[in-house]
Amino acid sequence: MTTAPENRGGANGGPQYNPANVNPFGGDGQSGKASGFKYGMNKTIDDQRKMGNAAVATTGGAATPAPQLPPVTPITAPSELRDQSVMDGASMGDGANSIPGLPTPSEPDNVEFDASIRGYSQVLQFVASQPSTSKETRSIISNLLRGSEI
């Protein structure tokens, strides 16, 4: 009588063949002992591990509490800046209409930026002509080119 190949020895699907078989005590996932050391070293290594575990257990291990954040202001709460318009920084409305460092509509056009866009106009037109270019990208390129015209 012949034994079927699937019933012969070798890798039979036991836990030692599972790469996700993780032992919390280290080692190869089976014995809990360290492996790969010279003969007689496993006991020494295991004793050191146990002493380390005992030291960690005696430190208390109390987690530090997370810092407390200020309470969240509800969106319906009254403004803390009552004398400042909600339109401050926007390019429309009754606010100051300027954010430091950003150009405002009252400033002259940026000549260097426009010249640089004109220098890349052929490349930008090529990108916009590609079938894979999105409508949004085509629109942005069109606006850039229209805005840089003299």
C-alpha positions as CSV (number, residue, x, y, z in Angstrom):
1,M,0.0,0.0,0.0
2,T,1.3,3.4,-1.0
3,T,0.8,6.5,1.2
4,A,-0.7,9.5,-0.6
5,P,1.7,12.4,-1.2
6,E,-0.3,14.8,0.9
7,N,0.0,12.4,3.9
8,R,3.8,12.0,3.8
9,G,6.2,13.9,6.0
10,G,7.4,17.4,5.5
11,A,5.7,20.7,5.9
12,N,2.2,19.8,7.1
13,G,0.8,23.2,7.8
14,G,1.7,23.2,11.5
15,P,2.2,26.4,13.5
16,Q,5.9,26.3,13.0
17,Y,5.4,27.0,9.3
18,N,3.2,30.1,9.9
19,P,5.3,33.3,9.5
20,A,2.7,35.2,11.5
21,N,3.1,32.8,14.5
22,V,4.6,35.3,16.9
23,N,5.6,34.4,20.4
24,P,5.4,37.2,22.9
25,F,8.4,35.7,24.7
26,G,10.7,35.9,21.7
27,G,12.5,33.0,20.0
28,D,11.1,31.1,17.1
29,G,7.4,31.3,18.0
30,Q,7.3,27.8,19.5
31,S,9.4,27.3,22.6
32,G,9.7,30.8,24.0
33,K,13.5,30.3,24.2
34,A,16.1,32.3,22.4
35,S,17.8,30.4,19.6
36,G,20.9,30.6,17.6
37,F,23.3,30.9,20.5
38,K,26.1,28.5,21.5
39,Y,25.3,25.4,23.5
40,G,24.4,26.3,27.1
41,M,23.8,30.0,26.4
42,N,20.0,29.8,26.2
43,K,19.7,29.5,29.9
44,T,21.8,32.6,30.4
45,I,19.9,34.6,27.8
46,D,16.6,33.4,29.2
47,D,17.6,34.5,32.8
48,Q,18.6,37.9,31.5
49,R,15.3,38.3,29.7
50,K,13.4,37.4,32.9
51,M,15.4,39.9,34.9
52,G,14.6,42.6,32.3
53,N,10.9,41.7,32.4
54,A,11.0,42.0,36.2
55,A,12.7,45.4,36.0
56,V,10.1,46.7,33.6
57,A,7.3,45.5,35.8
58,T,8.7,47.3,38.8
59,T,9.1,50.7,37.1
60,G,5.4,51.4,37.5
61,G,4.8,52.0,33.8
62,A,2.2,54.7,34.5
63,A,1.4,56.5,31.3
64,T,1.7,60.2,31.3
65,P,-1.6,61.9,30.7
66,A,-2.0,63.8,27.4
67,P,-1.9,67.6,27.6
68,Q,-5.3,69.1,27.9
69,L,-6.4,71.2,25.0
70,P,-8.5,74.3,25.3
71,P,-12.2,73.7,24.8
72,V,-13.5,74.0,21.2
73,T,-15.3,77.2,20.4
74,P,-18.7,76.4,18.9
75,I,-19.4,77.8,15.4
76,T,-22.4,79.6,16.8
77,A,-20.5,81.4,19.6
78,P,-20.1,85.2,19.3
79,S,-16.9,86.5,17.7
80,E,-13.9,87.2,19.9
81,L,-12.9,89.9,17.4
82,R,-16.1,92.0,17.3
83,D,-14.5,95.1,15.7
84,Q,-12.9,93.0,12.8
85,S,-14.9,92.2,9.7
86,V,-15.3,88.5,8.8
87,M,-14.2,89.5,5.3
88,D,-10.7,90.6,6.4
89,G,-8.1,89.1,4.1
90,A,-10.6,88.3,1.3
91,S,-10.3,90.1,-2.0
92,M,-13.9,91.3,-1.7
93,G,-16.3,92.6,0.9
94,D,-15.9,95.2,3.6
95,G,-12.7,93.9,5.3
96,A,-9.1,95.1,5.1
97,N,-8.7,93.0,1.9
98,S,-5.1,92.2,2.3
99,I,-3.0,89.5,3.8
100,P,0.7,90.4,4.4
101,G,2.9,89.0,1.6
102,L,0.1,88.3,-0.9
103,P,-0.6,90.6,-3.8
104,T,-3.8,92.6,-3.6
105,P,-5.9,93.7,-6.6
106,S,-4.6,97.3,-6.2
107,E,-1.0,96.3,-6.7
108,P,0.5,96.4,-10.3
109,D,0.8,93.1,-12.1
110,N,3.9,91.0,-11.5
111,V,5.9,91.6,-14.7
112,E,8.5,88.9,-14.0
113,F,5.8,86.3,-13.4
114,D,3.9,87.2,-16.5
115,A,7.2,87.1,-18.6
116,S,8.0,83.6,-17.1
117,I,4.5,82.3,-18.0
118,R,4.9,83.7,-21.6
119,G,8.2,81.9,-21.8
120,Y,6.5,78.6,-21.0
121,S,3.4,79.3,-23.1
122,Q,4.3,76.7,-25.8
123,V,4.9,74.0,-23.2
124,L,1.7,74.9,-21.3
125,Q,-0.3,74.8,-24.6
126,F,1.2,71.4,-25.4
127,V,0.2,70.1,-22.0
128,A,-3.3,71.5,-22.4
129,S,-3.6,69.8,-25.8
130,Q,-3.0,66.3,-24.5
131,P,-6.0,64.0,-24.3
132,S,-5.1,62.9,-20.8
133,T,-5.1,66.5,-19.4
134,S,-8.0,67.2,-17.1
135,K,-10.6,70.0,-17.7
136,E,-9.4,71.6,-14.5
137,T,-5.8,71.7,-15.7
138,R,-6.8,73.1,-19.1
139,S,-8.8,75.8,-17.4
140,I,-5.9,76.8,-15.1
141,I,-3.5,76.9,-18.1
142,S,-6.0,79.0,-20.1
143,N,-6.3,81.4,-17.2
144,L,-2.5,81.7,-16.7
145,L,-2.0,82.3,-20.4
146,R,-4.9,84.9,-20.6
147,G,-3.6,86.7,-17.5
148,S,0.0,87.0,-18.8
149,E,-1.0,88.6,-22.1
150,I,0.3,92.1,-22.6
